[in-house]
Amino acid sequence: MKDKNMILAGLVVFIVVITFPFWFNMGKAAPAPELELTAKAKAAKTCVMPTAFMTAEHMQLLDVWRHNVVRSGERMFVNADGKLFDMSLSNTCLDCHSNKEKFCDRCHDYASVDPYCWDCHIDNPKGE
Amino acid sequence: MKNSRRRFLQIAGVSALGLGAKPVLNAFALGGGKGYHVASGEDALTAEQWAMVIDTRKLQTAEAVEPIIEACNKIHNIPTAIDNKNHEVKWIWEDHYHHVFPDKTNKFLDEAVEHKPFLLLCNHCENPPCCRVCPTKATFKRESDGIVLMDFHRCIGCRFCMAACPFGARSFNFRDPRPFIEANNKEFPTRMKGVVEKCNFCAERLAIGKMPACVEASNGAIAFGDLYDEHSVVRELLKENYTIRRKQTLGTEPSVYYIV
């Protein structure tokens, strides 16, 4: 055990390096993003479904929309209140939420998700 | 309680039954619905099999077919500014008789026919080979109206469908098409690099009760209707005129008919 000190020193360095990201970022958690609603979205008060549902499950809902529009040609969405919507990401969702950078992107960046919707779908159909 | 093999098997059996029943119960619990439903629009046009009759007698010159092609390019965000012919994307285009009907070409032909342009587009075959080869079911024949559609979300760009289509109706996006789109229709999505695209018989317009864009722009030279409705415009025209289809002998049953 002649190298005891060397081994211990090495271990300490190793542990410090491996835990570096944890203690370096301690107490610096990025704040949850604040979303900005456009005037149109504010005026509408509620989205196609209640806000809590939309926050948690908009991706599942969009998947239902995509499936039905593309594969069955069903484009009409009737929500719980009986209100009708055209199932279109560009023409319905982004018509109200025309501020992608301050609405979609803020959360997506925060959650580190990178959906490729906008490779094809036009993000601000009216160009506001 | 004495442990025996019999006892062990009994407990194991009951547990397995319980575990098996859980997903079933979950499925029932979900079946209650999420409070919304989807439906097709009230104005949607429907058919058993959409078909098209192109009256080439009314489309004698390149100038006559130009606005028709233009109308499609415009509303579907077709990247028309690509210079490289190999990267060209087209949904509806024109060609010579020899290329359109290679199996109906005589050495000496009616000159008028030989020199007029023929409009080409996806034939929306009743027996589409492209759908058979697609490994992801990205292209499929829609049960409800017989349109051969693309689900761009699912396309992995393998191009089997392009090899399978005997009509060259499909184009591949070798590059990002966005910079090459001249007339931007904000209501229709573009495509991305690496997917195949083709004519969709204007499914998005039929869904809101409009005729396809090429039909609208053709001043009556193109008719569109249900092939299996005896009284549709298409059937009336087929009854009164001699029509031909492209490469009929291959058995794909194209739904685009030409009056020559």
Interface residues (C-beta under 8 A of the other chain):
Chain A: V48 M49 V64 W65 R66 N68 V70 R71 S72 G73 E74 R75 M76 F77 V78 N79 A80 D86 M87 S90 N91 Y116 D119 C120 H121 I122 P125 K126 G127
Chain B: G35 Y36 H37 V38 A39 S40 G41 E42 A44 F140 R142 S144 D145 L149 D151 F152 H153 N184 K186 E187 P189 T190 R191 M192 A203 L206 A207 I208
